[in-house]
Amino acid sequence: MGSLRMAGNAHSPALPESSCAYLLQELKVHKFIFPNYLDLFHKETMMFLCLLSSQMIWDEVGQEETERERILEELEQECQEVYRRKPEKMTGALKEQLNSITPALQEMQMRKEARLKQFMEVQTEVQRIASEIAGRSDNEAVTVNEEDLSLKKLEEHQSELQRLKREKGDRLCKVEEYKVLICNFAKIMGMDPSNVLANVHPSLLNGANEQQKKNISDDILNKLNTMVQQLKEEKNHRMEKKNEIEEICKMSHMDVPHQTEMDSTMDLIISGTFH
């Protein structure tokens, strides 16, 4: 650090040369010699200032060089100790700040994980229902964009999920309506409803099981609709044949067959056995 020498002797006569107040005034006058220490010395300790005051007096009254070097060495050590303590205090303060924000960071991480789980659940359900509607297998892995886990984005996925759920509900109702129509037509025409439904899709025979709940695709709905139309046409065709038979019986003065006989006759006509 070296000797700290003062330039000039412009002292104020109003202050004792050995006082700390006098030193502060001198430091202000000659602060260009102490650019890095003036504020530090003023803040740390008055004893430190008094040591500097002693060095100023040395220049005026004289002092042995050995004694000067000894005291200046002590002064240098004190300065180094001050600078060493300040980083330690700063490090301690940083640790305290880190400790104070760590719980908040942990809570934020927990919230992120919870939000990520919400996204995963909603997007998985969206993909599952969308696959059922499209009639494809649900084997694709769900990927969540972790760059946007905002509440707004989550609400968008939830809205899409609600829309798909409503559509799935509508499709399930439509499937049940088709099944009822098919069963009614089959019974009217003496057919086995189970066989008719099995021709559309085997899972339609098992009631409201999990597999049937997945049979809501456009393909299934189209097949059911086609079967209903075929049965309706078949019913109309049979009614026409029945009316023809009744008309023939009346013209021939014959009794109209009973329903059982009529059904048997209709079956023969439809099969092409009876002409």
Secondary structure as UniProt FT lines:
FT   TURN            13..14
FT   TURN            17..18
FT   HELIX           20..29
FT   HELIX           31..33
FT   TURN            35..37
FT   HELIX           38..44
FT   HELIX           46..61
FT   HELIX           65..134
FT   TURN            146..147
FT   HELIX           151..188
FT   TURN            189..190
FT   HELIX           193..200
FT   HELIX           202..205
FT   HELIX           210..214
FT   HELIX           218..251
FT   TURN            252..253
FT   HELIX           259..271
//
